[in-house]
Every structure is written in structure tokens, then in C-alpha cells.
Amino acid sequence: MSLLRAAATVSSLTLLSRFTGLARDIVIARLFGASGLTDAFWVAFRIPNLMRRLFAEGAFSQAFIPILGEVRQTHPDHEGVQQFVDRVAKILFTTLTLVTLLGIIAAPLVVMAMASGMMGEARQDAFEAATWMTRLMFPYIICMSLVAFASGILNTYKRFAVPAFTPVLLNLSMIGASFLLVPHLSQPIYALAIGVMIGGLAQLGVQWWALSHLKLRPRLARTSLRESWNDSMVRRVIRQMIPATIGVSVAQISLLINTNIATWLTPGSVTWLSFADRLMEFPTALIGVALGTVLLPTLSRANASQDDQHYSALLDWGLRLVFLLGLPAALCMILLADGMVATLFQYGAFTARDVAQTQTAVMAYSAGLIGLLLVKILAPGFYGRQDIRTPVKIAIGVLVITQLFNVVLVPWLDHAGLALAIGLGACTNALALFIGLRKRGIYRPSQGWLLFLLRQIFALIVMGWILQLVGAQVDWTSDTISVWMRAAWLMLTLSSGGLAYLIILFALGVRPKDFYRQPQANKTAQTT
């Protein structure tokens, strides 16, 4: 499967996931609005998500996938790979079970650290709700960590579809729980937490089924914990995970700090930021995550073959695609933030005021979108060479810089200042990663970058003019405009701007075939 085709597969299924995620958030906005209790849910949901990213998706994937690729090359027999999978799964499951038990017991302290703004008497109900939902959802990290483990194996074997599809199940579970359970609960918001757990189990079941088809489903009951711990390759994964976990925890500490700050701001701030983050997940996942997912295993193989030229060419291909797709996405998010938020969320309990507050957060996030996307390409440039320490050092510095941005921006921009600080921090992170790759000679830009960017700038200017011209014809938050008219006009505006962008690029000489042709491996390096 070609890289572009694989990325398109991941991106299209991720698009389905993001659409169902948007449907989920529309249901939440309509049924629950933006209040202290919705803030409590987002705080409670963020805690297991934080732990999941800490132990699973980020740190684990960075450490596990390159070493799994190495095990496949050094152990051509299936049993050798199966044994490695069994032992890693045993260590992961045991560790996360202990963390989950501690999290359930210490839930009030965890919520206190995450959302100290809910501690007062006026928000006691929100604090108690957040604590109850945290306890209920903490086992979600076991499910999702094992899902991330399964995804790493499936992606290594180029089975990209199932990992990209399974998040849909979480969104459908939360939507179903919202409609079916709300009438039967004394506290309706608890339906969302129950839906999260059902979704986590459903995702794990589907991925375990996919591993069975590869004949690589972990045999936890038949695997000794002592043997797992003493396995040299498993220990390498653990050693790699330590700096990776530190690196991921830096980003999660920043998120924790921002969430804590948001709980001290106007009630509803956490919800506004969560809905803005949902919109930002569209371009981030469709472009950055999709490309990063297919690049990391390929980079790992190029590194194992000692093919430095191919390695650099892969990074160059990914960066060009990020600029080609990411810059117009950021422009759309900035110029049409009000239209997108109103079209998606302004129903029921979600008011025009909530639209305006969410809009400012979307625009602030968008200023750093290109940085968020570039990190998804540049960081794997280090991970593919099993260098996790360099991105960790950069991430620690970015954490400090992001909080300095908060000090300056939050008093001025309120909750939007938190979003802008994250975006600017991501741009700083991307710049530092780029400089690091260039200094080490890992990445060498190919010819034609200046002309490529000049063409893009001209196309973006035309696109922005058309977006403003068409979008200005509608008062997005007006009560007189119907839901369907809003959606139709938004699609017309986006389509007009996107079509103009593509036409200008084509007229200036940019062709699709320039990106269909993926970088080819150096045959000499492959045989050495």
C-alpha cells in the first residue's frame, strides 16, 4: 500500500470518526448546554484521557512500534513476534490495572488537582459530579491503552483501517447513552460517563478481533509476569517509554494547568474550550495524525535499512503535504469560526453567547494549527531513529514557554488566551524539532521549497478573499436563519474557497502527481 493511499485510508476513516464526534458534541450541546455540570464531565473525561495519552497512545507508540519493527526483522518466525507481543501486553495490562485502582481511590484528590476552581461551595455539585464520573471512567484507560497497543501492531502490519475506525464506536456509545439513559438517571450528565465506558469496551473488542485475524492476539493468561519483565526486548521498550512518558507528560501537564486555569474563569469556559478543541481535531487528525501514523513505521524501516536518503525524503514528503493542506485549513478555521460553531452547536441550550465564546477559542487555536500539524511529522523523525530524549528536552522547554504565554495572554483574552498559548507553544515546538533534525543531518530539504511556498501564499490570498466575500453574506447566529440554510451556506463558502485554492495552485504548476509519488527506498541501502 502506498503512503498516500494509506494516509488517505486513515484520513477518510478518521473523518468518519470526527463527524460522529461532532454529532456527539452537538447532542451534548443541545441536551446539556454549557454549564458547571458540563464542565464537570469534560474535567472528568480529561483525566482518563490524560492517563491514556501518558501510558498509551503517545509514549507507548513511540517506544513500541520501532522495536516491534526490529523484532519482525530479527525474528522471522511468527512465534518470536507472538512472544514479544504477549510479554509487552502483560507488563502494560498489569501496570495500568494498578494505576486504575489508585486513580479510583484517589479520585477526589485527582479532581482537586485538575479543577481547583470547583472547590468552592458555589460549585460543590460540579466537584462531586466530576469525582463520581472520574471514578466511573478511570478503567477507560485500561481499555484504551490496550487499544493503542493493538493499533501499534495493526499499523506495523499495514492494517490501518480498523484502528482509524474504532473511535467511531465511542462516539456512537455516548450518543446512544445520552438519548437512552438520561431519562432514567437522577443526574442526567452521568449518562455521558456510562457511554464512555461502553465505548471503550466496544473499541477494545473490535481491535482484539482484528489481532485474532493476524494471529497475534496477546495470551495474557498464559504469559508469566516474571518472564515478561526479564525479556531484554521488553526492557528496551520500557527504557524507551521512560523518556517518552516524560515527554508526553509534559504536554499533559500543560493541558492540566490550562484546564485548572479554565475552572477559575467564567463557568462554561472548559466547555467552550472543549468544543473548540473538537473543531481543531478535524484538521489535526485528518492531516497530522493520519500522516504521522503511516510515516512512523515507514521511517522505522528506513532507519533499520540505514537508508538516510529515503528517511529524509519521507520527512520532506510529509512536510509538503502538511503545508499544502494545513495552511488552507487554518485559514478556514480563522475566517469561518463563527459559521462553523453556529452551524454545529447553536441549538437548544447552546446560545449565541456560547457561540461567540467558542468562536474566539477556535480562532486562537487556529493561529497555531500549522505548528500542531508539523509536530506530528517532525517528532516521528526522531522516534523513527529511536531517539526519544531530544523531543522530550524540547517539550520541557515548550511547557515553560507555554505557561509564560498564559501569564501574558489569559488576563487579556480570558479562555481564548489559553487556546492561543497552546498554539504558540506548538509552533515553538515545531521550530525546535525542525532545527534539531537539520543540525543532525537527519532531514535535508529537497529542492523547490521556496517556489512551492510562494505559490501557496498567492493561492491562500485568493482563497481568503473568497471566504470573506461569500461568508459575509450571512448572519450566522441569527435566529431567523434555519439549520439547513446555515449548513448549506457554510458548505457553499468552504467549497468556493477550497475550489479557488486548488484552481490557483493548478494554474501555477502544482500537480497531484507531485504527491502521489511517494519517496522510494534506496536499493543499495536495502541490500547492505
C-alpha positions as CSV (number, residue, x, y, z in Angstrom):
1,M,0.0,0.0,0.0
2,S,1.4,3.4,-1.0
3,L,2.0,6.0,1.7
4,L,-0.5,8.4,0.2
5,R,-3.1,5.7,-0.2
6,A,-2.5,4.6,3.4
7,A,-2.8,8.2,4.7
8,A,-6.0,8.6,2.7
9,T,-7.4,5.5,4.3
10,V,-6.6,6.7,7.7
11,S,-7.8,10.2,6.9
12,S,-11.1,9.1,5.5
13,L,-11.9,6.8,8.4
14,T,-10.7,9.5,10.8
15,L,-13.1,11.9,9.1
16,L,-16.0,9.5,9.8
17,S,-14.8,9.4,13.5
18,R,-14.7,13.2,13.6
19,F,-18.1,13.5,12.1
20,T,-19.6,11.2,14.7
21,G,-17.6,13.1,17.3
22,L,-19.2,16.3,16.1
23,A,-22.6,14.6,16.2
24,R,-21.8,13.6,19.8
25,D,-20.9,17.1,20.8
26,I,-24.0,18.6,19.0
27,V,-26.1,16.2,21.1
28,I,-24.2,17.3,24.3
29,A,-24.6,21.0,23.4
30,R,-28.3,20.5,22.7
31,L,-29.2,18.4,25.8
32,F,-26.8,19.9,28.4
33,G,-25.6,23.3,27.0
34,A,-22.5,24.9,28.7
35,S,-22.7,24.9,32.5
36,G,-20.8,23.9,35.6
37,L,-22.0,20.3,35.2
38,T,-20.8,20.0,31.6
39,D,-17.5,21.4,32.8
40,A,-17.5,18.6,35.4
41,F,-17.9,16.0,32.7
42,W,-15.2,17.4,30.5
43,V,-12.8,17.6,33.5
44,A,-13.6,14.0,34.5
45,F,-13.3,12.8,30.9
46,R,-10.0,14.6,30.5
47,I,-8.4,12.8,33.4
48,P,-8.6,9.2,32.0
49,N,-7.7,10.7,28.6
50,L,-4.6,12.3,30.1
51,M,-3.6,9.0,31.7
52,R,-4.3,7.2,28.4
53,R,-2.1,9.5,26.5
54,L,0.6,9.3,29.2
55,F,0.7,5.5,29.2
56,A,-0.6,4.5,25.8
57,E,-1.1,6.4,22.6
58,G,1.9,8.8,22.8
59,A,4.6,7.2,24.9
60,F,3.8,3.6,24.2
61,S,3.5,4.0,20.4
62,Q,6.8,6.0,20.2
63,A,8.6,3.2,22.1
64,F,6.8,0.1,20.9
65,I,6.4,0.5,17.1
66,P,10.1,0.9,16.2
67,I,11.1,-2.0,18.4
68,L,8.3,-4.2,17.1
69,G,9.5,-3.5,13.6
70,E,13.0,-4.6,14.7
71,V,11.6,-7.8,16.2
72,R,9.9,-8.6,13.0
73,Q,13.2,-8.4,11.1
74,T,15.3,-10.3,13.6
75,H,12.6,-13.0,14.3
76,P,11.1,-14.1,11.0
77,D,9.2,-16.9,12.8
78,H,5.7,-16.0,14.0
79,E,6.2,-17.4,17.5
80,G,9.1,-14.9,18.2
81,V,6.8,-11.9,17.4
82,Q,3.9,-13.5,19.3
83,Q,6.0,-14.0,22.4
84,F,7.2,-10.4,22.3
85,V,3.6,-9.2,21.9
86,D,2.4,-11.4,24.8
87,R,5.1,-10.1,27.2
88,V,4.7,-6.4,26.4
89,A,0.9,-6.8,26.8
90,K,1.3,-8.4,30.2
91,I,3.5,-5.6,31.5
92,L,1.2,-3.0,30.1
93,F,-2.0,-4.6,31.5
94,T,-0.5,-5.1,35.0
95,T,0.8,-1.6,35.3
96,L,-2.4,0.0,34.1
97,T,-4.6,-2.1,36.4
98,L,-2.6,-0.8,39.4
99,V,-2.8,2.8,38.2
100,T,-6.5,2.5,37.7
101,L,-7.1,1.2,41.2
102,L,-5.1,4.0,42.7
103,G,-7.0,6.5,40.5
104,I,-10.4,5.3,41.7
105,I,-9.3,5.5,45.3
106,A,-7.7,9.0,44.9
107,A,-10.4,10.4,42.6
108,P,-11.3,13.4,44.8
109,L,-7.6,14.4,45.1
110,V,-7.2,14.0,41.3
111,V,-10.2,16.2,40.6
112,M,-8.9,18.7,43.1
113,A,-5.5,18.9,41.3
114,M,-7.2,19.1,37.9
115,A,-10.0,21.6,38.7
116,S,-9.3,23.5,41.9
117,G,-11.7,26.2,40.7
118,M,-14.6,23.8,41.6
119,M,-13.7,23.6,45.2
120,G,-15.9,26.4,46.5
121,E,-19.4,25.9,47.9
122,A,-21.0,27.5,44.9
123,R,-19.6,24.8,42.7
124,Q,-19.8,21.8,45.1
125,D,-22.3,20.0,42.9
126,A,-19.9,20.2,39.9
127,F,-17.0,18.9,42.1
128,E,-19.0,15.9,43.4
129,A,-20.2,15.1,39.8
130,A,-16.6,15.3,38.5
131,T,-15.4,13.0,41.2
132,W,-18.2,10.4,40.6
133,M,-17.6,10.4,36.9
134,T,-13.8,10.2,37.3
135,R,-14.2,7.0,39.3
136,L,-16.5,5.5,36.8
137,M,-14.3,6.4,33.8
138,F,-10.9,5.6,35.2
139,P,-11.0,1.9,33.9
140,Y,-11.3,3.5,30.5
141,I,-7.5,3.9,30.4
142,I,-7.1,0.1,30.5
143,C,-9.3,-0.3,27.5
144,M,-7.8,2.5,25.5
145,S,-4.2,1.6,26.4
146,L,-4.8,-1.9,25.1
147,V,-6.5,-0.4,22.1
148,A,-3.3,1.7,21.5
149,F,-1.2,-1.4,21.9
150,A,-3.4,-3.3,19.3
151,S,-3.3,-0.2,17.0
152,G,0.5,-0.2,17.1
153,I,0.6,-3.9,15.9
154,L,-2.0,-3.4,13.3
155,N,-0.3,-0.3,11.9
156,T,3.0,-2.0,11.8
157,Y,1.4,-4.8,9.7
158,K,-0.2,-2.0,7.5
159,R,-3.7,-2.8,8.8
160,F,-4.6,0.9,9.1
161,A,-8.4,0.7,8.7
162,V,-9.5,-0.8,12.0
163,P,-7.5,1.5,14.3
164,A,-8.8,4.5,12.4
165,F,-12.4,3.3,12.5
166,T,-12.8,2.2,16.2
167,P,-13.1,5.8,17.7
168,V,-16.5,5.9,15.9
169,L,-17.7,3.3,18.5
170,L,-17.0,5.7,21.4
171,N,-19.0,8.5,19.8
172,L,-21.9,6.3,19.0
173,S,-21.9,4.9,22.5
174,M,-22.0,8.4,24.0
175,I,-24.8,9.5,21.7
176,G,-26.9,6.3,22.4
177,A,-26.3,6.8,26.2
178,S,-27.4,10.4,26.0
179,F,-30.8,9.5,24.5
180,L,-31.5,6.2,26.2
181,L,-30.1,6.7,29.8
182,V,-30.8,10.4,30.5
183,P,-34.5,9.9,31.4
184,H,-33.5,7.1,33.9
185,L,-30.8,8.9,35.9
186,S,-31.1,11.3,38.8
187,Q,-28.2,13.2,37.4
188,P,-28.5,13.2,33.6
189,I,-24.9,14.2,32.9
190,Y,-23.8,10.7,34.3
191,A,-25.2,9.2,31.1
192,L,-22.1,10.5,29.2
193,A,-19.7,8.8,31.6
194,I,-21.5,5.5,31.2
195,G,-21.4,5.9,27.4
196,V,-17.6,6.4,27.6
197,M,-17.1,3.1,29.3
198,I,-19.4,1.2,26.9
199,G,-17.4,2.8,24.0
200,G,-14.1,1.8,25.5
201,L,-15.1,-1.8,25.8
202,A,-16.5,-1.8,22.3
203,Q,-13.2,-0.4,20.8
204,L,-11.2,-3.0,22.7
205,G,-13.4,-5.8,21.4
206,V,-13.1,-4.8,17.8
207,Q,-9.3,-4.4,17.9
208,W,-8.8,-7.7,19.7
209,W,-10.9,-9.3,17.0
210,A,-8.5,-7.7,14.4
211,L,-5.5,-9.1,16.2
212,S,-7.0,-12.5,16.1
213,H,-7.1,-12.4,12.3
214,L,-3.4,-11.6,12.4
215,K,-2.9,-14.5,14.9
216,L,-1.3,-12.0,17.3
217,R,-3.9,-11.6,20.0
218,P,-2.0,-11.4,23.3
219,R,-2.1,-14.5,25.5
220,L,-2.3,-12.7,28.9
221,A,-3.3,-15.7,31.0
222,R,-0.5,-17.9,29.6
223,T,2.2,-15.3,30.0
224,S,4.4,-15.1,33.1
225,L,4.9,-11.6,34.6
226,R,8.5,-12.6,35.6
227,E,9.4,-13.8,32.2
228,S,7.9,-10.7,30.7
229,W,9.9,-8.5,33.0
230,N,13.2,-10.3,32.2
231,D,12.8,-10.2,28.4
232,S,15.5,-8.0,27.0
233,M,13.4,-6.6,24.2
234,V,10.5,-5.8,26.7
235,R,13.0,-4.0,28.9
236,R,14.1,-1.9,25.8
237,V,10.5,-0.9,25.3
238,I,10.3,0.1,29.0
239,R,13.6,2.0,28.8
240,Q,12.3,3.9,25.7
241,M,9.0,4.5,27.4
242,I,10.5,6.3,30.3
243,P,11.7,9.4,28.4
244,A,8.7,9.1,26.1
245,T,6.3,9.2,29.1
246,I,8.2,12.2,30.4
247,G,7.8,13.9,27.1
248,V,4.1,13.1,26.8
249,S,3.5,14.0,30.5
250,V,5.0,17.5,29.8
251,A,2.2,18.1,27.2
252,Q,-0.4,16.7,29.6
253,I,0.9,18.8,32.5
254,S,0.4,21.8,30.2
255,L,-3.2,20.6,29.5
256,L,-3.8,20.0,33.2
257,I,-2.6,23.5,34.1
258,N,-4.8,25.0,31.3
259,T,-7.9,23.1,32.5
260,N,-7.2,24.2,36.0
261,I,-6.9,27.8,35.0
262,A,-10.2,27.5,32.9
263,T,-12.1,26.3,36.0
264,W,-11.3,29.7,37.6
265,L,-12.7,31.6,34.7
266,T,-16.3,32.1,33.7
267,P,-18.5,29.0,34.2
268,G,-18.7,27.3,30.8
269,S,-15.0,28.1,29.9
270,V,-14.0,24.4,30.0
271,T,-16.9,23.5,27.7
272,W,-16.2,26.3,25.2
273,L,-12.5,25.2,25.0
274,S,-13.6,21.5,24.6
275,F,-15.9,22.3,21.7
276,A,-13.2,24.5,20.1
277,D,-10.8,21.6,20.6
278,R,-13.3,19.3,18.9
279,L,-13.3,21.5,15.8
280,M,-9.5,21.6,15.8
281,E,-9.3,17.8,15.9
282,F,-10.7,17.7,12.3
283,P,-7.6,19.1,10.6
284,T,-5.2,17.8,13.3
285,A,-6.4,14.2,12.9
286,L,-7.2,14.3,9.2
287,I,-3.8,15.7,8.2
288,G,-1.3,15.4,11.1
289,V,-2.3,12.2,12.8
290,A,-3.0,10.4,9.5
291,L,0.4,11.3,8.1
292,G,2.2,10.6,11.4
293,T,0.5,7.2,11.7
294,V,1.7,6.0,8.3
295,L,5.1,7.6,8.5
296,L,6.4,6.2,11.8
297,P,6.5,2.5,10.7
298,T,8.0,3.5,7.3
299,L,10.6,5.7,8.9
300,S,11.5,2.8,11.3
301,R,12.0,0.5,8.3
302,A,14.2,3.1,6.6
303,N,16.3,3.5,9.7
304,A,16.7,-0.3,10.1
305,S,17.9,-0.4,6.5
306,Q,20.3,2.6,7.2
307,D,18.8,4.4,4.2
308,D,19.3,8.0,5.3
309,Q,18.4,9.4,1.9
310,H,15.0,7.7,1.9
311,Y,14.5,8.7,5.6
312,S,15.0,12.4,4.7
313,A,12.8,12.1,1.6
314,L,9.9,10.7,3.6
315,L,10.0,13.6,6.1
316,D,10.1,16.1,3.2
317,W,7.1,14.4,1.5
318,G,5.2,14.6,4.8
319,L,6.1,18.3,5.4
320,R,5.0,19.4,2.0
321,L,1.6,17.7,2.4
322,V,1.2,19.4,5.8
323,F,1.8,22.8,4.3
324,L,-0.4,22.0,1.3
325,L,-3.4,21.0,3.4
326,G,-2.7,22.6,6.8
327,L,-2.4,26.3,5.8
328,P,-5.8,26.5,4.0
329,A,-7.4,24.6,6.9
330,A,-6.1,27.2,9.4
331,L,-7.3,30.0,7.2
332,C,-10.8,28.5,7.0
333,M,-10.9,28.0,10.8
334,I,-9.9,31.6,11.4
335,L,-12.2,33.3,8.9
336,L,-15.2,31.0,9.3
337,A,-15.0,30.2,13.0
338,D,-18.4,31.8,13.7
339,G,-20.1,30.0,10.9
340,M,-18.7,26.6,11.9
341,V,-19.6,26.9,15.6
342,A,-23.1,28.3,15.0
343,T,-23.8,25.6,12.4
344,L,-22.7,22.8,14.6
345,F,-23.6,23.8,18.1
346,Q,-26.2,26.6,18.3
347,Y,-29.2,24.5,19.2
348,G,-31.3,24.0,22.4
349,A,-29.3,25.0,25.5
350,F,-26.3,26.3,23.5
351,T,-26.9,30.0,23.0
352,A,-25.5,32.8,20.7
353,R,-23.3,33.8,23.6
354,D,-21.8,30.3,23.8
355,V,-21.2,30.5,20.0
356,A,-19.2,33.8,20.4
357,Q,-17.1,32.4,23.3
358,T,-16.3,29.2,21.4
359,Q,-15.6,31.2,18.2
360,T,-12.8,33.1,19.9
361,A,-11.2,29.9,21.2
362,V,-11.3,28.4,17.7
363,M,-9.7,31.4,16.2
364,A,-7.0,31.3,18.9
365,Y,-6.3,27.6,18.4
366,S,-6.1,28.1,14.6
367,A,-3.2,30.5,14.9
368,G,-1.1,27.6,16.0
369,L,-2.6,24.9,13.8
370,I,0.3,24.6,11.4
371,G,2.6,24.1,14.4
372,L,0.4,21.3,15.8
373,L,0.5,19.6,12.4
374,L,4.2,20.0,11.9
375,V,4.9,18.4,15.3
376,K,3.1,15.2,14.1
377,I,5.6,14.9,11.2
378,L,8.8,16.2,12.8
379,A,8.6,14.3,16.1
380,P,8.4,10.9,14.3
381,G,11.7,12.0,12.6
382,F,13.3,11.4,16.0
383,Y,11.2,8.5,17.1
384,G,11.9,6.5,13.9
385,R,15.6,6.6,14.9
386,Q,14.7,5.6,18.5
387,D,15.7,9.0,19.7
388,I,13.0,10.0,22.2
389,R,15.2,12.1,24.5
390,T,15.6,15.0,22.1
391,P,11.8,15.6,21.7
392,V,11.5,15.3,25.5
393,K,14.0,18.0,26.2
394,I,12.3,20.2,23.7
395,A,8.9,19.5,25.2
396,I,10.1,20.5,28.7
397,G,11.2,23.9,27.3
398,V,8.0,24.3,25.4
399,L,6.0,23.7,28.7
400,V,7.8,26.6,30.3
401,I,7.3,28.9,27.3
402,T,3.5,27.9,27.0
403,Q,2.9,28.9,30.6
404,L,4.7,32.2,30.1
405,F,2.3,32.8,27.2
406,N,-0.5,32.1,29.6
407,V,0.7,34.7,32.0
408,V,0.6,37.3,29.3
409,L,-2.5,36.2,27.3
410,V,-5.1,34.9,29.8
411,P,-5.6,38.3,31.6
412,W,-6.1,39.9,28.1
413,L,-8.1,37.2,26.2
414,D,-9.6,35.1,29.0
415,H,-10.2,31.4,27.9
416,A,-9.1,32.3,24.3
417,G,-5.7,33.2,25.8
418,L,-5.3,29.5,26.9
419,A,-6.0,28.3,23.4
420,L,-3.6,30.8,21.8
421,A,-0.9,29.9,24.3
422,I,-1.2,26.2,23.2
423,G,-1.0,27.2,19.5
424,L,2.1,29.4,20.0
425,G,3.7,26.7,22.1
426,A,3.1,24.1,19.3
427,C,4.8,26.5,16.8
428,T,7.8,26.8,19.1
429,N,7.9,23.0,19.5
430,A,7.8,22.5,15.7
431,L,10.6,25.1,15.1
432,A,12.8,23.5,17.7
433,L,12.2,20.0,16.3
434,F,13.0,21.2,12.8
435,I,16.2,22.9,13.9
436,G,17.2,19.6,15.7
437,L,16.6,17.5,12.6
438,R,18.6,19.9,10.4
439,K,21.5,20.2,12.8
440,R,21.9,16.4,13.0
441,G,21.6,16.0,9.2
442,I,18.6,13.7,9.6
443,Y,16.4,16.0,7.4
444,R,17.7,17.7,4.2
445,P,15.0,19.7,2.4
446,S,14.7,18.8,-1.2
447,Q,14.8,21.5,-4.0
448,G,11.8,23.7,-4.8
449,W,10.5,24.7,-1.4
450,L,10.7,28.4,-2.0
451,L,8.7,28.2,-5.2
452,F,6.2,25.8,-3.6
453,L,5.6,28.3,-0.7
454,L,5.3,31.3,-2.9
455,R,2.6,29.5,-5.0
456,Q,0.8,28.6,-1.8
457,I,0.8,32.2,-0.5
458,F,-0.8,33.5,-3.6
459,A,-3.4,30.8,-3.6
460,L,-4.2,31.4,0.1
461,I,-4.7,35.2,-0.6
462,V,-7.3,34.4,-3.3
463,M,-8.9,31.8,-1.1
464,G,-9.2,34.2,1.9
465,W,-10.8,36.9,-0.2
466,I,-13.5,34.5,-1.5
467,L,-14.2,33.1,2.0
468,Q,-14.7,36.6,3.4
469,L,-16.8,37.6,0.3
470,V,-19.2,34.7,0.5
471,G,-19.2,34.2,4.3
472,A,-20.1,37.9,4.9
473,Q,-23.5,37.4,3.3
474,V,-24.8,35.5,6.3
475,D,-25.5,36.4,9.9
476,W,-24.5,33.1,11.3
477,T,-26.0,33.5,14.8
478,S,-29.4,35.0,13.7
479,D,-32.5,33.2,14.9
480,T,-34.1,33.8,11.6
481,I,-31.8,31.5,9.6
482,S,-32.8,27.8,9.5
483,V,-30.4,25.0,10.5
484,W,-30.3,23.7,6.9
485,M,-29.7,27.1,5.4
486,R,-26.8,27.7,7.8
487,A,-25.3,24.3,6.8
488,A,-25.8,24.9,3.1
489,W,-24.3,28.3,3.1
490,L,-21.3,27.0,5.2
491,M,-20.7,24.3,2.6
492,L,-21.0,26.8,-0.2
493,T,-18.5,29.1,1.4
494,L,-16.0,26.3,2.2
495,S,-16.4,24.8,-1.3
496,S,-15.9,28.1,-3.1
497,G,-12.7,28.9,-1.1
498,G,-11.3,25.4,-1.5
499,L,-12.0,25.2,-5.2
500,A,-10.4,28.6,-5.7
501,Y,-7.3,27.4,-3.8
502,L,-7.0,24.3,-5.9
503,I,-7.5,26.1,-9.2
504,I,-4.9,28.7,-8.4
505,L,-2.3,26.1,-7.4
506,F,-3.0,24.1,-10.5
507,A,-2.7,27.2,-12.7
508,L,0.7,27.9,-11.0
509,G,2.0,24.4,-11.8
510,V,1.3,22.3,-8.7
511,R,0.1,18.8,-9.8
512,P,-1.4,16.0,-7.8
513,K,1.2,13.6,-9.2
514,D,3.8,15.5,-7.3
515,F,2.4,14.0,-4.1
516,Y,1.2,10.6,-5.4
517,R,4.8,9.6,-6.0
518,Q,6.0,8.5,-2.6
519,P,9.7,8.6,-1.8
520,Q,11.4,5.3,-2.9
521,A,13.8,3.3,-0.8
522,N,17.5,3.3,-1.8
523,K,18.1,-0.3,-3.2
524,T,21.8,-0.1,-2.3
525,A,20.9,0.7,1.4
526,Q,18.3,-2.1,1.4
527,T,20.9,-4.7,0.5
528,T,23.6,-3.6,2.8
